């Protein structure tokens, strides 16, 4: 199997894991607070990944399994903590807003807006680095915006500004746009940090730190961890399943970066994630407007591909 094929398979499995995780987070959001759901989901990474790291440290071997999964505990340097610290702060905000978004709005009107992540990446690079998008990049940005119009066109009485007014009215969509902005920065930080250690370690440390901060926050706000523990016990199966797929998604994503470009990984992830969210929202949660939203998802996925593959 070639490196590109292996990377593609990992990216595909990563995208599927993210899609299943979205369903879990939607269910968790129904029974838990945003801080409680984020705390439980992120802390489970410590429980699930530590045994693999310990096994890698205590055993020796070669091959893909030992290079990606059983890598053991790495030696840490000061250089690792700079990008990691920034990523932790951004992910604290992103995870909280993500859960608030799916609590307030349907999956079909929230998850698709993550397709704006590469749009924000391109615009940030233009503003701060002077990197002008190619013609394909500009076209991709326009196509993503067009897809968003199809997903939530708003009320015809609002005229040309209807999509923007609809975005403001549907607060979950607005929050997810902020999440997309935050997550437009984190992939480069996480890629750098993972290269200094390993995808397995960085996944555990990043998610675990975010989870511990949320737990500490709830302990201070509630003056006790009992309310948080009560939330964990409300839907334990969904919480455990969410933790498993969250861990799998992050490990697969960071590992796939080793074999293929980030652009390919993000294109596959967004295309499958956006489409799956709309289909699952229709089938499981009874959300409406399947055809229109699927058309919007297809258009947005095409725009993402144009942006990312144009560099």
Backbone bond lengths (Angstrom), bond angles and torsions (degrees), N, CA, C in turn:
res aa  C-N    CA-C-N  psi(-1)  N-CA   C-N-CA  omega(-1)  CA-C   N-CA-C  phi
1 X - - - 1.469 - - 1.533 108.94 -
2 X 1.319 116.88 128.46 1.457 121.07 179.92 1.524 110.70 -71.89
3 X 1.338 115.96 162.67 1.464 120.28 179.44 1.524 111.18 -61.87
4 X 1.346 115.86 -39.69 1.467 118.81 -179.15 1.529 110.14 -64.94
5 X 1.332 117.54 -42.79 1.466 120.91 179.69 1.518 110.87 -62.62
6 X 1.344 116.26 -44.12 1.457 120.31 178.11 1.519 110.67 -61.75
7 X 1.315 117.06 -43.63 1.453 120.76 178.21 1.512 112.35 -62.94
8 X 1.336 116.72 -39.14 1.464 120.84 178.74 1.524 111.11 -64.50
9 X 1.340 116.75 -44.08 1.465 120.91 178.86 1.528 110.57 -62.38
10 X 1.333 116.22 -43.38 1.469 120.18 178.29 1.528 110.67 -62.17
11 X 1.337 116.76 -42.06 1.467 120.77 179.42 1.527 111.05 -65.17
12 X 1.325 116.35 -37.55 1.468 120.39 178.54 1.526 110.67 -65.65
13 X 1.329 116.79 -46.48 1.464 120.77 177.25 1.526 110.90 -62.93
14 X 1.325 116.01 -36.75 1.458 121.56 176.39 1.529 110.52 -60.60
15 X 1.323 116.77 -47.01 1.464 121.35 -178.86 1.524 111.52 -62.43
16 X 1.332 116.77 -41.35 1.461 120.88 178.70 1.526 110.32 -64.79
17 X 1.331 115.95 -41.08 1.466 119.96 179.13 1.523 111.26 -62.65
18 X 1.343 116.90 -42.04 1.464 120.06 177.62 1.531 111.11 -62.61
19 X 1.353 116.22 -38.41 1.461 120.23 -179.18 1.531 110.95 -64.68
20 X 1.346 116.96 -43.95 1.465 120.48 177.73 1.528 110.16 -65.21
21 X 1.325 115.91 -38.63 1.463 120.48 178.78 1.522 111.04 -61.15
22 X 1.334 117.85 -38.16 1.461 120.88 179.40 1.526 111.37 -59.34
23 X 1.341 116.12 -39.66 1.468 119.99 177.72 1.527 109.75 -64.53
24 X 1.340 116.07 -43.92 1.464 120.14 179.57 1.521 111.03 -61.03
25 X 1.333 116.40 -42.81 1.465 119.66 -178.71 1.520 111.69 -66.98
26 X 1.327 116.47 -34.72 1.459 119.58 176.54 1.529 109.99 -63.40
27 X 1.328 116.86 -44.84 1.466 120.61 179.08 1.527 111.20 -65.57
28 X 1.331 116.57 -41.68 1.457 120.07 178.85 1.520 110.96 -63.20
29 X 1.331 116.29 -38.21 1.452 120.88 -179.81 1.514 113.53 -63.43
30 X 1.347 116.51 -21.60 1.459 120.41 179.23 1.524 112.42 -76.14
31 X 1.336 116.45 -28.84 1.456 121.13 -174.01 1.526 113.94 -112.93
32 X 1.332 116.93 -12.02 1.455 120.38 -173.99 1.523 110.57 -128.15
33 X 1.335 116.08 159.37 1.452 120.01 172.36 1.518 108.99 -74.21
34 X 1.327 116.61 164.79 1.463 120.27 179.73 1.526 111.19 -62.94
35 X 1.335 116.41 -41.40 1.471 119.45 -179.76 1.524 111.31 -69.75
36 X 1.320 117.12 -37.53 1.457 120.72 179.45 1.518 112.11 -66.98
37 X 1.327 115.96 -43.65 1.466 120.11 179.73 1.522 110.81 -64.89
38 X 1.327 116.80 -43.10 1.465 120.47 -179.93 1.530 110.37 -65.78
39 X 1.326 117.42 -40.19 1.466 121.12 179.88 1.525 110.81 -61.83
40 X 1.329 116.35 -49.54 1.459 120.25 -178.46 1.515 112.85 -64.27
41 X 1.318 115.90 -44.69 1.463 120.95 -177.12 1.526 111.11 -64.64
42 X 1.309 116.90 -44.22 1.460 120.18 -176.48 1.537 112.14 -73.69
43 X 1.332 117.63 -38.61 1.469 119.90 -179.03 1.525 112.02 -66.83
44 X 1.318 117.58 -27.20 1.463 120.16 178.85 1.529 111.86 -63.77
45 X 1.335 117.43 -22.27 1.464 119.62 176.99 1.536 110.84 -60.58
46 X 1.332 115.60 -36.91 1.464 119.91 -179.95 1.524 110.12 -63.93
47 X 1.323 115.84 -42.90 1.469 121.56 -178.37 1.525 111.22 -67.58
48 X 1.335 116.97 -39.02 1.461 120.92 -173.66 1.522 113.52 -83.73
49 X 1.322 118.08 -32.02 1.470 120.41 -173.80 1.523 112.93 -93.75
50 X 1.328 117.69 -31.58 1.464 120.10 -177.80 1.530 113.70 -54.89
51 X 1.342 119.41 -43.12 1.469 118.88 178.18 1.535 113.16 -59.76
52 X 1.333 117.10 -35.28 1.461 120.46 178.71 1.527 111.08 -68.75
53 X 1.333 115.80 -42.26 1.463 119.44 178.45 1.528 110.86 -65.56
54 X 1.320 116.63 -40.42 1.460 120.54 178.94 1.525 110.86 -64.37
55 X 1.335 116.15 -42.24 1.472 120.38 178.25 1.522 110.56 -61.12
56 X 1.324 116.65 -41.57 1.456 120.44 179.26 1.515 112.75 -65.06
57 X 1.338 116.55 -34.44 1.457 120.39 -180.00 1.521 112.43 -73.25
58 X 1.341 115.93 -28.65 1.463 120.37 -175.87 1.526 113.29 -93.54
59 X 1.324 116.81 -10.40 1.465 120.07 -178.43 1.520 110.17 -124.24
60 X 1.300 115.57 164.21 1.456 121.69 177.71 1.522 109.23 -125.76
61 X 1.322 115.80 146.49 1.460 120.40 178.86 1.503 110.05 179.65
62 X 1.321 115.49 177.39 1.460 120.06 177.03 1.516 108.96 -136.29
63 X 1.315 115.87 179.45 1.449 120.67 -176.99 1.516 111.84 100.18
64 X 1.337 115.58 176.52 1.466 121.83 -174.90 1.521 112.32 -61.16
65 X 1.355 117.18 -35.95 1.469 119.86 -177.49 1.524 110.69 -62.40
66 X 1.328 117.02 -45.53 1.461 120.45 -178.98 1.530 112.03 -75.91
67 X 1.325 117.03 -25.06 1.458 119.38 -179.37 1.526 112.74 -78.65
68 X 1.330 116.64 -23.30 1.463 119.47 -175.01 1.522 114.11 -116.77
69 X 1.336 118.13 -37.18 1.461 121.28 -172.84 1.527 111.98 -107.45
70 X 1.320 117.34 -54.50 1.466 121.40 -176.52 1.528 110.52 -94.19
71 X 1.321 115.57 56.31 1.467 120.49 -174.33 1.529 112.42 -86.30
72 X 1.328 117.05 -14.46 1.457 119.85 -179.58 1.524 112.49 79.19
73 X 1.330 114.87 -178.30 1.459 121.01 179.62 1.528 109.70 -81.49
74 X 1.325 117.88 132.21 1.468 120.43 -177.26 1.526 112.05 -87.90
75 X 1.306 115.73 167.54 1.456 121.58 169.48 1.532 107.76 -84.61
76 X 1.313 116.00 127.61 1.466 120.39 -174.90 1.519 110.73 -96.32
77 X 1.320 114.94 145.16 1.461 121.68 177.98 1.520 109.57 -125.57
78 X 1.307 115.77 164.33 1.466 120.67 177.87 1.524 110.54 -60.53
79 X 1.332 116.42 -35.36 1.462 120.73 -178.97 1.525 111.77 -60.26
80 X 1.323 117.11 -28.81 1.471 120.50 -179.21 1.525 111.51 -69.45
81 X 1.330 116.82 -36.58 1.459 119.43 -170.85 1.532 113.88 -76.81
82 X 1.325 118.88 -22.20 1.466 119.52 179.27 1.530 112.37 -64.81
83 X 1.347 120.37 -57.72 1.462 119.12 178.17 1.525 112.32 -64.90
84 X 1.344 116.30 -32.08 1.467 119.94 -178.58 1.523 111.12 -66.98
85 X 1.330 117.03 -41.94 1.462 120.54 -179.49 1.530 111.35 -62.04
86 X 1.319 116.48 -42.56 1.469 120.16 178.77 1.525 110.12 -65.24
87 X 1.330 116.71 -42.53 1.463 120.77 179.61 1.523 111.39 -63.16
88 X 1.325 117.61 -38.28 1.469 121.45 178.36 1.524 110.30 -60.91
89 X 1.319 117.29 -47.18 1.471 121.18 -179.13 1.526 110.66 -61.30
90 X 1.328 116.89 -46.06 1.466 120.48 -179.73 1.526 111.23 -65.48
91 X 1.324 117.04 -37.64 1.462 120.28 -179.08 1.524 112.52 -73.92
92 X 1.325 117.43 -27.03 1.470 119.41 173.37 1.529 109.91 -59.66
93 X 1.318 115.69 -49.53 1.467 120.41 179.82 1.521 110.91 -66.81
94 X 1.334 117.08 -43.61 1.459 121.34 -176.15 1.524 111.72 -63.84
95 X 1.333 117.52 -44.22 1.461 120.15 -178.48 1.522 111.84 -66.98
96 X 1.328 117.12 -39.21 1.463 119.36 177.45 1.526 110.80 -63.51
97 X 1.332 116.85 -48.15 1.462 120.65 -178.54 1.525 111.87 -66.63
98 X 1.345 116.61 -32.29 1.465 119.31 178.04 1.529 110.09 -60.85
99 X 1.328 116.40 -49.32 1.466 119.16 -179.13 1.521 111.79 -65.86
100 X 1.324 117.62 -36.65 1.465 119.28 176.34 1.529 110.34 -64.37
101 X 1.316 116.96 -37.32 1.463 120.94 -179.41 1.523 111.31 -62.60
102 X 1.347 117.34 -49.69 1.468 119.59 -177.23 1.521 111.63 -74.62
103 X 1.332 117.37 -18.37 1.458 119.79 173.26 1.529 111.03 -72.93
104 X 1.322 116.35 -36.71 1.465 121.29 -172.89 1.526 113.66 -88.80
105 X 1.336 117.45 -28.42 1.469 120.40 -170.70 1.524 111.46 -136.47
106 X 1.342 117.30 161.88 1.468 121.06 178.41 1.528 111.89 -64.09
107 X 1.343 115.76 156.68 1.460 120.31 176.76 1.522 110.98 -58.13
108 X 1.340 115.63 -40.63 1.458 120.49 -177.37 1.509 114.43 -66.59
109 X 1.345 117.26 -13.81 1.461 121.18 178.28 1.531 112.08 -112.73
110 X 1.330 116.52 10.54 1.458 119.80 178.73 1.528 112.04 -124.75
111 X 1.338 117.69 -62.12 1.462 121.69 -176.14 1.534 112.62 -54.45
112 X 1.346 119.94 -41.66 1.474 118.73 -179.96 1.521 114.19 -57.06
113 X 1.328 117.98 -26.74 1.464 119.88 -178.33 1.536 112.61 -72.15
114 X 1.327 116.95 -9.98 1.465 119.36 172.32 1.525 111.01 -67.60
115 X 1.331 116.28 -15.69 1.465 120.06 176.02 1.523 111.51 -64.43
116 X 1.335 117.59 -14.42 1.464 121.04 176.84 1.529 112.47 -77.36
117 X 1.338 117.28 -6.43 1.464 119.90 -179.47 1.529 112.23 -54.71
118 X 1.348 119.68 -52.73 1.472 118.86 178.54 1.524 113.23 -66.49
119 X 1.334 117.21 -26.14 1.465 120.09 175.97 1.526 109.37 -63.37
120 X 1.330 115.99 -48.21 1.464 120.27 179.26 1.532 111.26 -64.82
121 X 1.335 116.46 -35.68 1.458 119.43 177.80 1.526 110.51 -61.53
122 X 1.323 116.04 -45.20 1.468 120.71 -179.45 1.531 111.39 -65.02
123 X 1.331 116.68 -42.79 1.456 120.36 -178.60 1.529 111.54 -70.05
124 X 1.348 116.42 -36.44 1.466 119.92 176.74 1.524 110.71 -63.71
125 X 1.332 115.88 -42.90 1.464 120.31 178.30 1.528 111.17 -63.16
126 X 1.333 116.64 -34.35 1.459 121.02 178.66 1.526 110.86 -68.05
127 X 1.334 116.50 -44.65 1.466 120.88 -175.04 1.524 112.03 -73.05
128 X 1.338 116.51 -46.56 1.466 120.06 -171.50 1.530 113.87 -95.99
129 X 1.319 117.26 -25.40 1.458 119.80 -176.80 1.522 113.09 -114.12
130 X 1.323 116.79 -6.96 1.454 120.20 -179.34 1.519 113.65 69.90
131 X 1.341 117.28 20.04 1.462 121.51 179.44 1.525 108.83 -87.73
132 X 1.318 115.92 107.67 1.462 121.35 -176.46 1.524 109.53 -83.00
133 X 1.337 118.40 128.02 1.463 120.49 178.26 1.525 111.14 -60.81
134 X 1.323 115.99 151.52 1.460 120.81 174.85 1.523 108.99 -72.29
135 X 1.316 115.98 173.85 1.471 119.66 178.18 1.527 110.51 -59.97
136 X 1.347 116.76 -37.90 1.470 119.81 176.82 1.523 110.63 -66.30
137 X 1.331 116.53 -35.46 1.455 120.07 178.14 1.516 112.13 -64.37
138 X 1.345 116.46 -46.04 1.464 120.19 177.62 1.529 110.81 -62.17
139 X 1.330 115.72 -40.11 1.460 119.57 178.81 1.521 110.43 -63.18
140 X 1.338 116.10 -40.42 1.461 120.25 178.96 1.518 111.94 -62.83
141 X 1.330 117.16 -41.34 1.464 120.90 177.73 1.527 110.69 -60.36
142 X 1.323 116.20 -44.17 1.467 120.57 178.78 1.524 111.23 -64.08
143 X 1.333 116.73 -39.35 1.468 121.12 -178.73 1.527 110.86 -67.48
144 X 1.336 118.03 -40.54 1.466 120.79 177.27 1.531 110.38 -61.33
145 X 1.315 116.99 -44.13 1.471 121.05 177.95 1.517 111.29 -62.35
146 X 1.336 116.66 -38.48 1.462 120.83 177.33 1.523 110.40 -64.25
147 X 1.331 117.05 -41.56 1.458 120.41 178.14 1.517 112.00 -62.00
148 X 1.329 116.69 -38.65 1.461 120.47 177.75 1.521 110.95 -62.43
149 X 1.337 116.20 -34.53 1.464 120.72 177.58 1.526 110.37 -62.42
150 X 1.329 117.17 -41.71 1.465 120.32 -179.55 1.529 111.26 -68.83
151 X 1.322 117.01 -34.34 1.464 119.51 -178.21 1.524 111.19 -68.60
152 X 1.326 117.31 -41.01 1.461 120.26 179.94 1.522 109.31 -143.71
153 X 1.348 117.71 83.22 1.464 120.57 -175.51 1.519 114.76 -73.91
154 X 1.347 117.12 -13.90 1.456 119.71 -179.69 1.525 112.16 80.33
155 X 1.323 114.93 -165.50 1.459 121.13 -178.89 1.528 110.55 -92.76
156 X 1.320 116.16 133.49 1.470 120.35 -178.61 1.523 111.88 -60.05
157 X 1.318 117.20 -26.83 1.464 120.70 -179.22 1.528 111.67 -67.11
158 X 1.325 117.30 -18.75 1.468 120.74 -178.98 1.523 112.83 -83.93
159 X 1.323 116.93 -2.87 1.466 120.43 175.55 1.511 114.10 71.14
160 X 1.333 115.75 -148.29 1.470 121.61 -174.30 1.514 112.65 -66.03
161 X 1.322 117.67 -24.44 1.455 120.93 -178.96 1.529 112.70 -90.05
162 X 1.322 117.13 9.27 1.459 121.60 -176.30 1.527 113.19 -55.80
163 X 1.354 119.90 -45.71 1.479 119.16 179.93 1.526 113.10 -60.98
164 X 1.339 116.88 -37.47 1.464 119.85 179.19 1.521 110.83 -70.01
165 X 1.324 117.30 -40.73 1.458 120.45 177.95 1.531 110.47 -65.66
166 X 1.348 116.49 -37.68 1.458 120.38 178.98 1.526 110.49 -65.23
167 X 1.320 115.18 -36.72 1.472 119.71 179.16 1.523 110.06 -64.56
168 X 1.314 117.62 -40.70 1.458 121.31 179.41 1.525 111.15 -69.95
169 X 1.335 116.55 -37.19 1.468 120.49 179.85 1.515 111.05 -69.16
170 X 1.328 116.77 -42.04 1.476 121.70 178.30 1.527 107.81 -85.35
171 X 1.334 116.09 88.76 1.457 120.09 -170.57 1.529 113.02 -62.70
172 X 1.340 116.61 -30.17 1.456 119.17 177.78 1.520 112.07 -61.39
173 X 1.329 116.07 -38.89 1.468 120.72 177.68 1.528 110.38 -65.34
174 X 1.324 115.79 -41.39 1.470 120.42 179.59 1.523 110.91 -63.86
175 X 1.340 116.71 -43.89 1.461 119.94 178.71 1.532 111.03 -62.54
176 X 1.341 115.95 -38.24 1.461 118.76 -178.50 1.526 110.85 -69.67
177 X 1.303 117.49 -29.02 1.462 119.83 173.60 1.533 110.69 -62.89
178 X 1.326 116.21 -40.26 1.468 119.74 177.24 1.525 109.91 -64.90
179 X 1.345 116.39 -39.29 1.470 120.46 176.55 1.527 110.20 -59.87
180 X 1.328 116.32 -43.65 1.468 120.73 178.54 1.524 110.71 -60.23
181 X 1.333 116.41 -39.69 1.463 120.43 178.20 1.532 110.50 -63.41
182 X 1.318 116.95 -44.86 1.466 120.70 -179.68 1.526 110.72 -65.66
183 X 1.318 116.43 -42.14 1.465 120.33 -177.87 1.528 112.58 -78.92
184 X 1.311 117.12 -2.96 1.471 118.69 173.34 1.524 110.67 -76.29
185 X 1.340 116.21 -17.09 1.459 121.41 -178.25 1.533 111.78 -98.62
186 X 1.331 116.79 -36.70 1.469 120.48 -170.55 1.527 115.69 -64.74
187 X 1.356 122.01 -32.97 1.470 119.13 -177.61 1.525 113.77 -57.25
188 X 1.321 117.88 -40.35 1.463 119.97 -179.62 1.528 110.43 -68.97
189 X 1.338 116.36 -40.28 1.468 120.33 177.12 1.527 110.69 -62.00
190 X 1.345 115.80 -44.60 1.461 119.96 -177.44 1.525 111.61 -70.24
191 X 1.314 117.19 -36.43 1.463 120.52 177.78 1.535 109.85 -62.55
192 X 1.332 115.96 -43.95 1.463 120.61 178.48 1.526 111.20 -62.27
193 X 1.344 116.37 -46.07 1.461 121.09 -178.74 1.527 111.31 -65.75
194 X 1.330 117.25 -39.80 1.464 120.91 -179.42 1.525 111.22 -67.09
195 X 1.327 117.09 -34.37 1.461 120.36 178.61 1.522 111.41 -69.77
196 X 1.334 117.57 -26.83 1.462 121.77 178.27 1.528 112.00 -81.44
197 X 1.320 117.17 -16.32 1.474 121.32 179.24 1.530 108.85 -130.69
198 X 1.331 116.18 -95.36 1.467 122.75 174.24 1.520 107.57 -166.99
199 X 1.349 118.07 155.55 1.464 119.39 177.51 1.527 113.13 -57.82
200 X 1.344 116.93 -39.37 1.467 120.40 -178.70 1.527 110.95 -64.03
201 X 1.322 115.78 -49.71 1.465 118.78 -178.84 1.524 111.33 -63.05
202 X 1.321 117.57 -47.29 1.464 119.99 -175.49 1.526 110.62 -65.18
203 X 1.326 117.05 -36.93 1.460 119.91 176.47 1.522 110.27 -58.25
204 X 1.330 116.79 -48.66 1.462 120.60 -178.76 1.524 111.67 -65.95
205 X 1.314 117.12 -46.06 1.462 120.09 -175.97 1.523 111.53 -66.54
206 X 1.328 116.82 -44.05 1.461 121.11 -179.49 1.525 110.73 -62.88
207 X 1.343 116.19 -56.69 1.463 120.18 -177.35 1.526 111.10 -64.94
208 X 1.342 116.42 -41.37 1.456 119.92 -179.19 1.517 112.27 -62.52
209 X 1.318 117.14 -41.10 1.464 120.57 178.77 1.522 110.86 -64.74
210 X 1.328 116.76 -43.04 1.466 120.68 177.07 1.529 110.03 -59.86
211 X 1.347 116.52 -44.66 1.457 120.65 -179.93 1.519 112.82 -63.31
212 X 1.315 117.09 -43.79 1.469 121.45 -179.39 1.528 110.84 -63.78
213 X 1.328 116.98 -38.65 1.468 120.01 178.14 1.524 110.58 -63.20
214 X 1.339 116.91 -42.27 1.464 120.10 178.18 1.529 110.97 -65.11
215 X 1.330 117.37 -39.49 1.462 120.82 177.97 1.531 110.03 -62.65
216 X 1.330 116.57 -45.52 1.465 120.61 178.93 1.523 111.04 -61.54
217 X 1.327 115.81 -40.81 1.474 120.26 178.61 1.524 111.05 -60.24
218 X 1.341 116.25 -46.50 1.462 119.53 -179.90 1.531 111.10 -65.90
219 X 1.336 116.69 -36.12 1.453 119.20 178.25 1.515 112.19 -61.95
220 X 1.334 116.50 -37.90 1.461 121.10 179.18 1.524 110.83 -73.73
221 X 1.322 116.85 -47.16 1.466 121.19 -176.52 1.523 111.61 -65.80
222 X 1.340 116.82 -42.37 1.465 120.98 -176.71 1.529 112.62 -90.29
223 X 1.342 116.25 -5.23 1.473 121.60 -176.52 1.526 112.31 60.16
224 X 1.314 116.01 13.92 1.462 121.83 -179.97 1.526 107.92 -172.05
225 X 1.335 116.41 156.64 1.460 120.34 176.20 1.530 111.92 -95.61
226 X 1.322 116.94 2.01 1.461 119.56 -179.33 1.526 113.28 -62.58
227 X 1.354 119.20 -44.68 1.474 118.23 177.69 1.530 112.51 -60.12
228 X 1.328 116.93 -36.97 1.464 120.13 178.71 1.524 110.69 -67.43
229 X 1.313 117.14 -42.71 1.461 121.35 178.46 1.533 110.58 -62.95
230 X 1.330 116.52 -36.76 1.461 120.58 176.98 1.527 110.86 -62.49
231 X 1.335 116.85 -38.08 1.462 120.53 176.27 1.521 111.10 -64.67
232 X 1.341 116.90 -42.39 1.457 120.74 179.64 1.528 111.26 -58.88
233 X 1.337 115.99 -36.19 1.467 120.35 -177.05 1.522 112.74 -81.02
234 X 1.336 117.55 -8.67 1.468 120.68 -176.68 1.527 111.27 -67.15
235 X 1.325 117.49 -45.98 1.468 121.63 179.34 1.534 108.88 -138.46
236 X 1.314 117.34 70.25 1.467 120.29 -173.73 1.531 113.74 -62.64
237 X 1.325 117.58 -36.60 1.465 119.60 -177.26 1.523 111.51 -66.37
238 X 1.330 116.81 -42.23 1.467 120.32 178.38 1.522 110.43 -67.42
239 X 1.318 116.17 -36.12 1.458 120.24 178.77 1.529 110.95 -65.39
240 X 1.330 116.67 -45.30 1.465 121.05 179.80 1.526 110.54 -65.94
241 X 1.335 116.51 -43.41 1.462 119.74 178.85 1.525 110.46 -63.71
242 X 1.323 116.26 -41.17 1.461 119.89 177.69 1.513 111.58 -62.34
243 X 1.346 116.68 -41.93 1.458 120.04 178.38 1.511 112.09 -62.92
244 X 1.336 116.73 -40.32 1.468 120.71 179.79 1.527 111.29 -63.19
245 X 1.334 116.15 -49.23 1.467 119.19 -177.03 1.524 111.85 -74.00
246 X 1.332 117.48 -28.41 1.468 119.46 174.48 1.518 110.26 -65.11
247 X 1.332 115.57 -43.72 1.460 120.20 178.05 1.523 110.86 -63.40
248 X 1.336 115.32 -47.77 1.465 119.73 -179.78 1.518 111.40 -60.43
249 X 1.343 117.18 -42.98 1.462 121.00 -177.63 1.523 111.45 -62.96
250 X 1.335 116.99 -45.90 1.458 120.19 -177.34 1.527 111.71 -69.01
251 X 1.342 116.73 -41.34 1.464 119.81 178.79 1.525 110.73 -64.69
252 X 1.329 116.58 -45.54 1.462 120.71 179.63 1.526 111.36 -63.03
253 X 1.333 116.27 -39.18 1.459 119.85 -179.79 1.522 111.50 -64.98
254 X 1.320 116.52 -50.55 1.454 119.94 -178.41 1.531 111.33 -66.75
255 X 1.334 117.01 -33.94 1.461 120.31 178.38 1.526 111.05 -70.19
256 X 1.331 116.62 -38.42 1.467 119.82 -179.71 1.521 111.63 -63.56
257 X 1.358 116.98 -28.33 1.463 120.31 178.22 1.533 111.49 -60.66
258 X 1.336 116.48 -24.78 1.463 120.57 -178.49 1.528 110.83 -69.19
259 X 1.333 116.55 -28.48 1.460 120.86 -170.85 1.530 114.33 -106.61
260 X 1.333 117.61 -31.25 1.464 119.96 178.90 1.524 109.50 -136.39
261 X 1.314 116.54 165.05 1.460 121.81 -177.30 1.528 111.24 -64.31
262 X 1.330 114.61 150.67 1.461 120.73 176.88 1.525 111.15 -56.07
263 X 1.332 117.18 -35.16 1.470 121.51 -178.37 1.518 111.88 -58.71
264 X 1.325 117.01 -43.78 1.460 120.32 179.42 1.526 110.89 -65.76
265 X 1.321 115.86 -43.99 1.469 120.26 -179.19 1.528 110.55 -60.76
266 X 1.332 116.47 -47.61 1.462 120.31 -177.60 1.521 111.65 -66.55
267 X 1.334 117.82 -35.90 1.461 120.82 178.18 1.519 110.89 -63.00
268 X 1.330 116.77 -47.75 1.464 121.09 179.67 1.523 110.61 -63.39
269 X 1.325 115.71 -44.19 1.467 120.86 -177.99 1.520 111.64 -62.61
270 X 1.313 116.78 -45.97 1.464 119.76 -177.71 1.524 111.58 -69.73
271 X 1.327 117.76 -41.70 1.465 120.56 -177.83 1.525 111.03 -61.32
272 X 1.328 116.40 -48.13 1.464 120.27 -179.28 1.529 110.47 -71.43
273 X 1.335 116.68 -41.71 1.459 120.17 -177.82 1.518 113.15 -62.37
274 X 1.316 116.56 -45.06 1.461 120.71 -178.72 1.521 110.71 -64.50
275 X 1.327 116.44 -46.43 1.469 120.94 -178.72 1.523 111.09 -65.60
276 X 1.333 116.74 -45.48 1.463 120.57 -178.28 1.524 111.47 -62.46
277 X 1.335 117.40 -39.45 1.466 120.67 -178.97 1.523 110.96 -60.94
278 X 1.320 116.78 -40.69 1.467 120.46 -178.75 1.523 110.83 -70.35
279 X 1.338 117.11 -43.56 1.466 120.99 -179.70 1.528 110.48 -65.62
280 X 1.326 116.87 -46.41 1.468 121.14 -179.81 1.529 110.26 -64.22
281 X 1.326 116.88 -40.38 1.458 120.26 178.25 1.524 111.51 -60.03
282 X 1.320 116.37 -36.73 1.475 121.33 179.72 1.522 111.12 -73.96
283 X 1.349 116.92 -46.76 1.461 121.70 -173.60 1.521 112.37 -74.99
284 X 1.329 117.31 -45.83 1.473 121.08 -172.68 1.531 112.29 -93.14
285 X 1.332 116.78 -42.34 1.464 119.52 -172.64 1.527 113.86 -103.30
286 X 1.331 117.19 4.31 1.459 120.78 174.96 1.516 114.85 67.99
287 X 1.330 117.61 28.39 1.459 120.63 178.94 1.532 110.22 -75.06
288 X 1.325 115.68 157.58 1.470 120.44 -172.26 1.528 112.66 -104.43
289 X 1.345 113.72 -178.30 1.472 122.16 173.29 1.529 112.39 58.93
290 X 1.333 116.21 47.64 1.463 120.61 -176.20 1.523 111.58 -61.74
291 X 1.322 118.06 -49.37 1.463 120.86 -174.71 1.525 111.92 -62.41
292 X 1.315 115.97 -47.08 1.466 119.05 -177.84 1.523 111.11 -64.24
293 X 1.322 116.46 -42.02 1.466 119.74 -178.90 1.522 111.64 -69.76
294 X 1.341 117.54 -35.58 1.466 120.01 176.40 1.521 110.57 -65.00
295 X 1.325 116.25 -38.92 1.458 119.30 176.43 1.522 110.19 -62.50
296 X 1.324 116.31 -43.53 1.455 120.13 177.00 1.517 112.04 -61.98
297 X 1.344 116.62 -39.07 1.464 121.04 179.23 1.526 110.70 -64.52
298 X 1.318 116.73 -41.41 1.462 121.02 179.03 1.521 110.75 -62.98
299 X 1.319 116.13 -43.69 1.466 120.77 179.82 1.534 110.44 -64.82
300 X 1.328 117.13 -44.45 1.462 120.71 -178.96 1.533 111.14 -64.99
301 X 1.330 116.69 -38.97 1.466 120.42 178.48 1.517 110.87 -63.55
302 X 1.331 116.46 -39.19 1.463 120.80 176.95 1.528 109.96 -63.44
303 X 1.335 116.38 -41.87 1.459 120.19 178.31 1.513 112.74 -63.12
304 X 1.348 116.15 -41.38 1.465 120.94 177.91 1.524 110.20 -60.32
305 X 1.331 115.86 -44.44 1.470 120.18 -179.94 1.527 111.07 -61.30
306 X 1.332 116.60 -42.26 1.458 120.33 179.94 1.530 111.70 -61.95
307 X 1.331 116.29 -41.95 1.465 120.89 -178.96 1.526 111.28 -66.83
308 X 1.339 114.97 -51.60 1.453 119.85 -173.37 1.529 112.46 -69.51
309 X 1.316 115.82 -43.80 1.464 118.45 -176.54 1.535 111.81 -76.10
310 X 1.332 115.93 -16.46 1.467 118.99 174.76 1.531 111.74 -80.09
311 X 1.349 115.71 -8.65 1.475 119.68 179.68 1.502 112.99 80.34
